[in-house]
């Protein structure tokens, strides 16, 4: 039987990310048995009727070895068909290689390939090597080098960072001084820092699944409205053959196995998509699912050792939204309580940009416990709209890596 017809026991090693929460919905609707590990007892995935069991685990960020032992113990003591990393846990599992018990399917490339895609500097060098388009980019390792490389306006990025961490939009000397201060305070110049020319255009994202270097699933969407921290509040599926070709080239070169996603800028003055970031995982797969491309099921199949035929292209023009992101985005842009109430009304009635749009993250009608985090976020924002940014920063939880944990994992004697 295939993953589509046989209920599977799936272990997800985090439940805090929006990507993980959306994967829970897709898995649950397919009838799979889902269990979740997370260092937060109140992670997003706990508010779902599809999660059969929650495991409170050590934090990946501060105790990667303890987290790995915890997952190893679960896999050794219980039966799971698939271990499905939906965020940065893949970095750890790729490093662990064959040390994980072979009882559960897992789709990941080799560690060197994973590290090349996970590092922003490594990904930029890979794009240069493959001749794929990206904004003009300089890689620096000191404050003096950054000053010399700066051209206004630019985007400054630390080589390691996710969930919009480690990014500064530098439009003038004042922005540059702030970025330099924060980079120096955090010790980021001990690693590599990227400086990219700021390109004006539309943000798009593409997701894919590979089976031993062969592209078997692809989906792309554009950002219709931004949430807080640059994330999508409203998105719409698009057909992007050029981006598909680029990600197919990357995956074939790295002999990728599993999920791979890229962020793209579509410049206003050009038809050439510029690749700006890479995530070695699926990112919020519900828009693809709504557009007829079930990348989660495809990833299960690859994890189980199947060699699936490539999926047909997903439908363009399918719109989905994340109500929590929309409200956080409204509040972060100096929205008033009246603005928030108006946005709540448009979301509830499907008015304006939400017309014919489906909820991704908190599908209350389908999964009623998801109403809890949505209601809590709404109540907090209505009490104090100014806390939007601090609420969003709460997404940088103990389920994510930082520079220290990455260094620990990369160490030769890590265990």
N, C-alpha and C positions, 0 to 999 in steps of 0.2 A: 504494500500500500504506500501511497505518497503522503507527504505532510498534509495535503489538502483534504484527504479522506480519513486519515487515522488520527484520533485524538492523541496528542503527545503530552508528556510531562516536561515542562520547560522551566528551567531555573534562570531567572534574570538577576544579575549581580548588582543591580542598582534600581531604585524606584523614584529617584528625586528629579531626574531630568524630564523635560517635556517630551523628548524622544522616547524615553522609556515608558512614560505614561501612555503615549499614543500606541506603542507596540502592545501594551497590556490590552487595550481595547480591541485591537485587531486579533490578537491571540484568543481573547475571550469569546469574541463573536464566532470564531472558528471552532469553538468547543474544546480548546486545549486546556490542560491543567497547568495553571501558572502559579509559581512561587517566586517570591521576591526577597532579595537580601538588600539591606541598606543600613548605614550607620545612624540614620535619622528615624526615630519611631513614628514621625509624622510626615513622612515623605508623601509625594503626590500619589504614588501607586497604592498607598494604604486606603485611599478613598475610592475604592473600586470593588464592585461585587464580583469581578472576574479574578481577583487575587485570592487563591485558596489558602495560602499560608504566607506569613511574613517572618523573616529571620533577621533578628537584630545582629549586625556583624561589626567587626572592627573597622575603623575608618581607613579607606584607601590612602588618603592624603598623608596621614601621620603614621600609619602602621601597615604599609603594603604587605610585609611578610605575614603579619597576623591575619590580614584580610585573605591572602592566598591560602593560608592554612585552613581558615574557616570554610572557604569554598571547597577545598580539597576534601575536608571532612564530610561536608554535605554530599558531595558526589560519591564518596566511598561508602557512606552509611545509608544512603537512600537511592532509589532508582530515578534517574532523570534521562530523558532521551536527548535533550539538547541543552547546552549552556549557551545563552544568548546575550552576549555583552552589547549594551546599547549606548555606552559612553566610553570613558577613558580606561575602563577596566581591560579593554582589549590590549592596551599597551603592556600591562602586567602579564596577561595570559600569553601574549605572543612571546614575551621574554621567558616565561616559564616553559614554553615549548612542550616537550613530551613529558614533563613532570606531572601534569594534570592527569588524574585517573582517566583511562580510555573509555570509561563507561558512558560518557555523554558526548554527543556530536558537537563539534565546535568548528566554525569556519573563520580562520584567520590566516594571513600571509606569514612569511618568515619575519623575524624581528627586524632585520635590517630594512626590509621594505616598509614595515609598519612605521619604523622610526623616521624614514625619509618622508612619509606622508604626514606624520604627526608634527614634525618640526616645520615652522614657517620658513626658516632659512633653508632647510633641506628641500622643501617643496619648491621654493623659488629656484634653487640650483637645478632641480630636476626639470622644471619648465624650460630653463635655458638650454639644458642638455638635449631636450627633445624638440626644441625649436617651437614651443607653444607660447602663445601670446600672454603677457602679463603687463601691468603698468610698469613704467621705468622704476627699477628697484636698486637700492644700494644696501649692502649689509655692513654694519659697523660694530665695533666692540668697545668704543669709548665715547665720552662726552665730546671730546675734541673732534673725533671722526664724525659724530652726528652733526655738529655745527657745520663742518666742512661740506657734508653731504646734503644739507638741507636746501630745498627749493620750495618756496611757499607757492601754493598750499600743498601740504604733504600729509600722509598718514604714517605714523610711527607705531611699530608693533614689536613687542617682544617675541622671540622665536617660539616660546612656549606659552600658550594661553588659549582658553576656551571660554564660552559663555560671555563673549565680548570683554574679557579681561585683557589687560595689557595692550590697549589701543588708545592712541591719542590723535585727534585731528588738529593739525598744526597749521594755522592760517597766518600767524604773525609772530613777532618776537616774543610777545607775552605768552602765547601758547607754547612756544618752544621752551621758554624758561620753566614753565610749569612741568612740561614733559621731562625735561632734564632733571629737575628736582625729584620728581616721583620715581624716575628710573634709577637715579643714584641712591635714593633712600631705600628702595627695595632691593638694591644690589643687582639690578638687571644687567649692568654692564659686565658682570662676570660671565655672561653668555653673549649671544649674538642678538642684535637689534636691527630690524628692517626699517628702511625709509622708502616709501613708495609715493610717487607723484599722485596727488588726489585727482581722480577722474570723475567727472560728472556724468551720471547716467542712472540706469535702473538696476537695482540689485536683483539677481536671480540665483537660484540654487538648483543643483542637479544631484540626483541620488542614483546609485547603481549597485548591482550585485554581480560579482564575478565568480566563476567556477574555474579555478586553476588557470587564471590569465585570460579567460574568455568571458566577454560581456554577455550576461544572460538576462539582465533587467535594467531598465533606465527610465527615469522620470525627471522632468524639469518643471519649475514653477517660478513665477515672478512675484516680487513684493508689490502688493497693491497699497498697503498701508503699514507703516512701521509701528512696532510696539516700543517698549523701553529697551535701551541698550543696543539698538540696531536690529533686534529680532523682528520677525514678521507677526503682525497682528491680523492681516488679511493677505491671502495669497491666491494666485490663479495659475492653473496648469498651462504650460506652453509647449510647443513643438520646437526643439532646438537641435537640428542635425549637427551643427558645427560643434556644439558643446558635447554632444554624444560622441562625436569622432575624437575630440580631445581626451575625454575621460577613457575612451576605449584604448587610445594610445598609451596613456599613463598606466592603466591596469595591465595591459599586455607587457609593457616594459618591466613592471615590478612583479610580474607573474602573480597578480593579486588574487586572493581567495577570500571571499566574503563581501562585506559591504564597504562602499567607498563613496564619499560625497565631496562636491566642490562648490565653492562660492564664486560667483561670476559677476562682473560689472559689464553691463551693456552700455557703452558710451553713447552719448547723445549725437556725437558727430561721426560715428562709424558703425558699420555693421559687424565688426569683428569683436567677438566676446573676449574679455580679458579675465583670466583666472586670477583670483586674489587670495584664495585660501583653500585648504583641504581638510576634511575630517574623515579619518579612517573608520567610518561607521555610518549607519543610517541616521538621518536627521529628520525628525518629525514626519513619519511616513504616512500620515492620514490623508494628505492631499493626493498622494499617489494612489492610495487605496480607493478614494472616492472617484478618481479618474480611471479606474479599472485596472490598475497595476498593483498587485499585492506583493510588494517587495519583502514583507515580513515572512510570508509563506515561502517565497523563493529562497530566502536566507535559511529557513528551516530545512528545505530540501538539500541545499548545498551543505549545510552542517551535518546532515545525515549521510553524506557521501554520494548523493545522487548527482547525475549530470543532466540537469534539465535543459530543455530546448529554450532558446531565447523567447521572452515574452513579446507580444505585439506592442506597438507604441500606445502609450496611454492617451486618453482623450484630452484635447486642449480646451480651454475655456471653463474648466471646473473650478469653482471658487469655494474656499474654506476659510475659517477664521478661528482665532483663539481669543475668546472673550476676555480672559484674564490679561493677556498681553495688550489687547485694545484699551482696556481701562487703565492699565499701568502706563501705557504710552500717552493717553490723553492727559493723565495727571502729571506726568513728567514734563509735558510741554506747557506747564503753567495752567493746566485746566482747573477750572473752579468746580465747586460742588454742582452747580447748575449744568456745567459741561458734562460732568460725569453722569448725572441723572439723564441728560439727553442721550448720551452714548448708551446707557443701559436700556433706554427705551428703544433705540434703533436696533440694538442687538436682539432684544426680546421680540420685536415685531418683524425683524428681517427687512428693515427699511434702509434706504440709501445704499451704501457700499456692501451691506449685508444681505441684499436681495439675492435670493437663490443661492445663498452660501450656507454651508453646513459647519457646525461646531466641531473642532478637532479635539481639543484638550479635555474639555469637561462636558461630555455628551449626556446631559442630565436626563433626558427622556429615555436613553438607552441604559445608562449606568447611574442611578440616582445618587449614590454616595459622592459622586464627583461634584455635586452641588455644594458640598461643605467648603472646599478650598475656594471655590468661586464666590460663595456668599461671604466668607471671611475676608477675602481680598477686597470685595466691594465695600463691606462695612468699614474696614480700616481706611480705605481711600476716601470714603465720604466723611469720615471723622477728621482726617487730615490728608488732603491731597498731596502735601509736600513730602510725604514719606514714600512716594512711589519708587524713587531711586534706591532708597535703603531696602525696600522690600525686594527689589530686583536683585540687589547685591546678595541677598540671602540665598539666591540660587547657586552661589559659589560655595557649595557645601563640602563636607568631608568625603563625599563620593568622588571628588575630582582630584586630579594630580596637581602638584606644584613643582617648582624647580628642585626642591629638596627631595621629594619622593621620587621624581624621575631619576635624579642622580643615584639614589639608593637602589632603584630597580636596575639601572644600567651597570652597577658595580659587578665586577667579575664573580665575586663570591656571594652574590645575592641569594638568599634563602631565609 
